[in-house]
Amino acid sequence: MAVLFSGIKGMLFFLFLPCFCSCQPAPPPLHFSIFLDPSSMVYLRWDHDEQELMTFELQVRTSGWVAFGFSPHGELPGSDIVIGGVFPNDRHPLHPPLTREDGSQDYQLLSVTENETSTTVLFKRHLRTCDPNDQDITMDTARLVTAFGTDDTVQFFEGQRFSKSVFLMRYRGPSDLTDPKIFFTYDLRLDNFAVPVEETMYACTFIPLPVVKQKHHIYKFEPVITPHNITLVHHILVYACGNASVLPSGIDDCYGANPDFALCSQVLVGWAVGGESYQFPDEAAVSIGTPWDPQYVRLEIHYSNFDLLPGLIDSSGVRIYYTPELRQYDVGVLQTGVFIFPVHFIPPGAESYRSYGLCNSSQFDEMNGMLVPDLHVFAYLLHTHLSGRGVKAAQYRNGEQLRIICEDNKYDFRLQEIRDMKEILIIKPGDEILVECTFQTLDRSGITFGGPSTMDEMCLTFLFYYPRNNISSCMGFPNILYVAHALKQEASDSIAKCEKAAKEADQVVMIKTIDELQRNESGLIRDISIPERAACHNISGHLSLSGQRATANLRLTAVCTSESPTTKETAILPLLSFTQLVFSWLILASEYGK
């Protein structure tokens, strides 16, 4: 189904039910829920099943019409929308002016109820319909749009409207997890830290973990953000320190003049923009209290003070929940992706530019000091900065691609959360992990380099697994001299040529352990094969409303208008200056790496 608003393709369904509805079927159990607006007026519950059907229950604090849908970019134009409510028998216009009816109907209405304070609509659809104008529900971030009015007159563009990014394909909810009977909490936080008047600041300090007499497990953690600094804190990472490390005191720039504040690289737990609390699966958790466990951690908080506001005081951090009720396995985190320095760059004016980072795990056993057990990956966290548009990680064994480990082709910087796997994924020592990030720099006139600032870029994937080993990170970057030579020789350089040079270069793979031991490996970037999409499901035709009288007079109507062309502005540096700048920077980077 399709509706075109402001000349952009989209879809709109109208679900109408007369006001005498009373008997409603009991809704199916829905595991997941979220408020879709800042004032907590729009509440969404949902779940999906093995038949690739997703059921939604939208509850809105209004007695008027309500709307819900999927958007390519978070705006109403171009969205797939359903509108519903309990309406009187006298009909209101079914759709806005300048639209036409479209016959494809891919949402099934289950019930609509209304009381004095709220309207609730229960409906379902397939993850992938056979309508080319519908947006698939995938493992990508979904941009949901909602709207509602105060009465039964559907004035779509005059009601209250909201947009929120949500990951819909969740596999574990709170009811699927077991809480221990005995637990304790412990805060890893800064104490009234004066945030500098700088666009970017990485503040680091070293904090002892709880002292326990026997082994405990950290089974859950959550961010603790100073309320008025919610837009200031970009991410929080807690790194485990090797017990032989000599650690500094106080708070300092993580990556400044004192290199000691960058010690400890084994991620323990982490949070980023848009994330919430996370509870590990029942079979695994983070171990503390044994001779092999860390006694100290490095707390790293990235502040983005774009407005250069003075006088900001922050006490943010992470709260951990730990218990003596032990799980079967100890959790580890493997950081993979593109090593930030010395050769990660993204040209300006790129509609789509891909960067690659390789992990070759052939030396894991030797660096671990003993054989590394298979990694049972149960969750992941993807991370780029503002120009990131997509991240995926692929697994290879003996040169052949096994699978896509995880991906998000509609990545949203504002929603960085730990996501569970549908099922446990096995990575064996010797396998390769390739991380591909897609960036868009249409709004930039200069090169974007890899770096710590939010305006710089990163390309990282954190894999949560068990049982734990000593490997903390395994990241790659292209051979600097090869890229510099390729760009210097290329007379007609372009964005595509830059991407090709970085991809074809030998990859330098840097592997690091919790004790800061480091070793380099090598490898080549392989192509990533995209699996075929699942079959679509067409439920067009007569739709039924369970539990309603035959005289309910249910109507579903879709409308559409004509599409008009759109234009894009692209900012690209002159070719010669771009090539010279990249080449000069690569030469400097190669000297640094010697």
N, C-alpha and C positions, 0 to 999 in steps of 0.2 A: 504494500500500500504506500501511497505517496502523497505528501502535501508539500507545496513549495511556498515558503515564506520569504519575502524579500528576494525572490528570485533564486533561492537556494533549495536544493532538493531535500525532501523530508517526508514524514508521514504522520497522519492524524486519524485516530479512531474515536468515535463517539459511542459511549455505552449508556443507554437511557433505560430507566426502569420507572414505572409509575409509582405513585406515592402509597399504594395500598399493600406494598410488600411487607411481610411479617415473618413467616417461617423461613429461617436461614439454615443451611447445612453447617455442621461444625467444621471449622477450618482445619486443614491438615496441620500437623505439627511443623512449625517453621523454626529452624535453629538459629537464624541470624537476624539481626535487627540493627537499625541505626536511625538517628534523627537526621533529616536532610536539610534543615535550616537552622540558623543560629538561635532562634527563639523557641526551638523544640515544639513547633506546631505541626510539623510534617514527619510522621513516624512510619518507617518502612520495615516490614518483616519479609523474609524470603527464604527459599530453600530450593534445591534441585534434586532430581532423582536419576535413576539409571536409564530411564526412557528419554533422557535429554530434555525434560520438561522443567521449567522453572516457574514456581508459584510465588506470586507477590501478594502481600496485603498492605494496602496504603491507607493509613488512618490520618485524617487531617482535621484540625480543630476548626471546622466550619460546617454550616448547614447548607452551603451552596455547592457549586460544581468543583471538582478536583481534577487534576491532570498529572500525568507521570510519563516519562519517556527517556529515550536514549539520544544523546547528542554527539556529533563528531568532535566538537570543540567546547562544549559546555554552554552553547547558546541555543535559544529556541529555534531560529531558522535552521532547517536541515535536520530537525530531530524527528525520531519515531515516537509519536505521542498517543496515549490513550486518555480520553476524557470521560468521566462518569459522574453519576450522582443520582439521587432520588428526585424526580421531577414531577410536577403536576401534569394533569392530562392535557392542558392547553400547551401546545408545542411552542418552544422557542426555536430560533434558527439553528439548524444542525451544524452549520459551519460558517466561518467568516466569509465575507464577500470575496468575489473574484477567485473562487475555488470550484472545483468540479469533483464529482463523486468517483471513487476508485473502488473496484470490486474485490480486491484481495484483502481478506480478513484473517489475521494471524494471531490474534489474542482471543482467548476464551474467557468470558465472564463467568465467575462462579457465584458471586453474590454482591449485592450492594445494600448497605444499611445506613440509616441516618437517625440520630437523636438530636437533642437540643444543642449539644456542644460539638458533635463531630460527625464526619462522613467516613465510612469505611468501605473500600472496594477490594474485593478478592478476585484475582484473575491469574491466568497462566499463559505461557507461550513456550514454544520450543526454543532451544538454544540457537538453532540455526533453521530459519524458515526457508522456503523455496522462493520467496519474494526477493529479487535483487535489490530492492530499495530498502529492505529491512537491515538493521544492523545486527550482526551476529553477537551472541554472548559468548565470550571466549576467556582465555586465561589473561587477557589484557585488562588494564584499568578501564572501567566504564565511566563515562561522564553522564550522570543522571540529571535530568531537569524536572522540576515540579512547579506547579502553579495551582492557584485556587481563587475562587471568588466568594463573596459573602452572601450571594443569593443565587437563584437558578438561571439567571441571565448569563449565558456563556459569552463573556467578553475576554477572549483569550489573552490579548496583549495589554489589558488594563488590570488584570488581577495581580496578586502577589506572585513573584516568580523567584526561583532559587535554582542553583546549580551546585552539584557536589560530585567529586570523584570518589568512586567506590569500587572495591574489588569484590565481585559477586561470586566468583567460583571458589568459595571457601569450602573446606572439607572437615574442619573441626570447630565446634562451638563450645561454649562454657559447659553445657550439659554432657559433653563427651569426655570431660576431664575429671580426674579424681583429686579432690583437695585433701591434704594430710590432716590428721586430727591435731597434730602438734606442729606449730610453725612459729618462726620469729621473723622480724623485719629489721633491716639495717640500711641506713641511708649513706650513699656515696655522693657527697654534695660539696660544692664550694660554699664558703661562709662569707657572705656580704662582700663579694668580689666587685671591685670598681671596674666596670667594662670600659676599656679605652675608647676615645673618640676616633675610631678607625672603622673603615668599611668592613674589614675582616680581622678577626682575632681568634687564635686557637689558644685557649687557656688550659694549662696542664698542671696537675698536682698529683702527688702519690699518697695513697690512703691505705691503711691496713684493712684487711678483711676481718670479719668477726673471728675471735679466738674461741675455738671449740675444742673439747677434750677428745672427741671422736669424730669420725667422718660424718659430714652433713651434706645435703644436696640443696643447691639453689634451684628451686623448681619454677620460679616466676620472677619477673621484674617489671617495673613500670617507671615511666618518666615522672620526675618531680620538678615541674617548671614554675619558677616564680611568676605569679599570674600576669603581672603587667609586662612581662618579658616574653610572652608567648610568640611574638613575631620576631624576636631578637635571636632566639636559640635555633640554630640550623641543625645541629646534630650533637649527640652525646655518645661517646664510646668509652667502654671500660676495657682496658688491656691488662691481661695477667702478666706479672713480672716474674722472671726467673729468680729463684731464691738466692742465687749467687750474685745478683745484680747489686751494685752500689748506687743507691738512689739519692737524688738531691732533695732538699726540703723547700717548702714555700710554693708559690704559684708563679709560673713564667710562661712565655710564649713556647708552645710545643716545638715549633720548628724555627726558633730564633737563634740567637748567638750561642746559647748554651745547649750543646747537643745532648746533654744528659736528660733533658726534658722530653726527648724523643725516644728514650729507652722504652722497652716493653712493646712488642708488636703482636702478641697473641690476643686476638679479640675474645673477650669473655661474654659480654652482652652489648647490645647497641640499640640506639633509638635515633630516628631522623624525622624530619618534618612530616606531619600527618600520621605518624605511628601512634600506637596505644600500648597498653600493657601486653605482655606475652607470657603464656604459660607453656612450659615444655610438655611433650607427650608423657604419658604415664610411665613409659618404660625407660626414660632417660632424663638426666638433669646434670647441672654443673657441680663438680665435686669440690669441697673445701674441707680442710682439717686433717689431711694426711700429709706425710713427708713429701709426697710428690706434687702436692697442690701448692699454688702460689699463696704467699702470705701478704703480699702487697699488690695493689693494682695502680695503673695510671688512669686517672680520670681526665678525659679530653672533652672539652666543650667548645664547639665552633660557634662564634657569635658573628652575625651579619648586621652591622649597624650602618645600613645604607644611608640613613638620614643624618648620620654623625651627631647623634643626640648626646649631650653631656650629662654627667651626673647619674648614670644608670648603675644601679647596684643589683647584683644577681646572686642567688643562692640555689641555683638549679642543680640537678643531678639525677641519680637513679636510685630507686628503692628496690632492694632485693628481698625476696622471701625465701627462707631456708628452713630445712626440716631434718630431724634425725631419722625420719622414715625413708629409708634409702630406696632408690630405683635400681633397676638391673644394670644400666649402663651409665658411663660418664660422657657428657656432651663435649664436643669440640667444635671450633669454627675455623673454616679455611677461607682465607681472603684470596680471591683470584681477580684477574682483569688486567688492565693496562697500568704498568708502573708509571707513576705520574711524571717523573723526570728521568732522562733528559730529552725524550723525543716524542712527546704527544702534542700534536698541533692539529687545529681544525681551521680550514680556510674560511674567509668571510663569504657571504652571499650564497651559501650552500643550501639548496632545498633538502638534500639528504647526503650526509657524509658519514662513512663508517670507519670506526677504529677497532683494532683487534689486539687482544692480549692473550697470550698462550701460557698454559701451565702444563709442563711436561713432568710427570710424577715419577720418572724412572729412577731418580735418586732418593726417593722418600725413605726407603728402608735404611739406606746407609746414613742419611742425615738424622733419622729418628733414633739411631743407636740399636735398633732391633727391628724385626719384621713388622710392617705396618698392617694391621688387620684391614679388611675391606671397610670402606667408609659407607655407612648407612645414612644417606642424606634424607632428612625429613622436613627441612624447611630452607628458605632462602630469603635474602634481602638484596635488592638491586639498588644501585646508587650512581646517579650522575648529578650534574648541576643544571643550570637553567636552560641550556641549549639541548639537553638530552631529550630524545623523542622515542627511543626504544633500546631495550637491552635483552640479549639472549645469551645463554650458555649452552654449548654443545659438548657431547662426550664422544671420544674416539678410542678405539682399541685396535691395536695392530694396523693402524692407518685407516680403519673403516669407521664411519660415523655410526654410533649406536643409537643415539637419541638426542633430542633437545632436552636438556636438564630442566631449564626454566626459561621463561621469556615474558616480556611485556612490550608489545609493539605499539602501545598507546601510553607510554610512560608519562606520569605526571609528577613533576618535582615536588608538588604539594602533598603527595601521598606516598611516603616511603615507609613501608611496613614489612614485618616478617610474615611471610606467607607459607602455609603448610603445603607439602606435596600431597597429591592424591594417594600415593602409595610410596613406600620406601624405595629409594633408588640406590643401587650399588655402584660404587666407584672403586676399582681395584688399583693397587700400586702398579705403575706403568701406563695407566690410561692417560690420555690427554684431555684437558678441559680448555675449550676455546671460548672466550667471551667477546661478543660483538656488540658495540654500542653505535647507535645511529643518532647523529646530531643535525640540528637545523640552525643555520646562522644567517638567515635572510635579513635580519635586523642589525647585523654587525658589519662594520666597515673595516675592522682590523682582525688579525689572526687571533684566534682563541687558543691559548696554550694550556697544557695540563698544569694544574697548580691548586693551592689550597683555597683561594678566594672563590666565593660563589660565582663570580664572573669568569673565573677560570673553569676548567672542566676536569672531570674524573670519569672513569669507566670501571666500575667495580661490581663484583658479585660475591656476597658472603654466603657460604654454604654451611648450614648447621647439620652436624652428623654425630654418630656414635659408632664404636667406642673412640674415645679421645686418643690422639697421638701428639707428638711434639712439634709437628709442622704447623707454623702459624700463617704463612703466606706463600703463594706461588703465583707470580705475576710476570708478564712479559712486555717487551717493547722491541720495535724493529731496529735492526742494525743501523746505527747513525750514519756511518760513512756511505753505506749503500744508498740510503735515501738522499743524502746530500749530492752524491754523484748523479743519481737518476734525475733529480730536479735541475741540476746544472746543465746536463746534456740535453734536456727537453726544451726545444726551441718554441713549441706551441703549448706551453704549460696550461693546465686547467685544474679545476677541482677534481675531476676524474683521474687525472694523471697523478695528483698528490696521493689520492686514496690508493691507486694502483701501486705506486712506489712503496708506500708503507706496508701494503699487504704482501707484496712479493719479496720483501727483504727477509733475510734470516731473522728469526726471533731470538732475542736474548731473554732467557727465563731465569728470574731471580727467586731462589727458594730460601726461606728463612725459618729458623726454629724459635721456640719460646726463649731459648738462651742466647738469642741474637747471633747464632751461627748462620753464615750465609754462603751459598754456593750458586754458581751459574750453570745453567744447562742451555740447550739450544733446541730449535725446532722450526717447522715451517707452518704457515697459515694455510689450512685446508678450507675448501669450500664447505658451506653449511647447506645441507639438503633440507628443504622444508617438507614435512609430511603432508600428505593429502588431507584436505579438510573432511570432516565427518559428513555423512549424508544429511541432506536437508529434509525437513518434515513440513508437509503442506496440510494445514487443517482448515483450509478455506471451505466455505459452504455454510450450511445451517448450523448455528451454534445453539446449545441448550443452556438453560439456567436451572441448575438442580434445585429441587425443593420449591419451585414457584408454580403458581396456578397456570393453566394453559392460556389464560387470558392476560398474561403479564405484559404482552405487547412489547417485548424486548426488541430494540433496534440497535444495530451496529452499522455505522456509516463512516466511510473513509472519503476524504476529499483531497484534491490536488490542484495546483496551478502550474503555470508555465515557468520554465527555467530561463534565466537571463545570464549572460556571460559575466564572469568576474575577472578582475585583473589583480596582479600581484606586483609589488615593488621589490626589486632585488638590489641590494647594495653590494657591489663587488669592487675590490680595489683594482687599479690598473694592473695588468698582467705582469709587467716588468718589475714594478715595485714589490709586488707580492712574492715573486720568485726570488728576488734579491734578498728580501727580508728573511724568508724561510731558510735560504741557503746559508746566509751569514750566521743565523742562529744555530743551525745544525753544526757548522764548523766549530762554534764556541762550545756547543754541547759535547762534541767529540773530544775536544781538548780536556773538558772537565772529566770525562769518563776514563781518561788514560790513567 
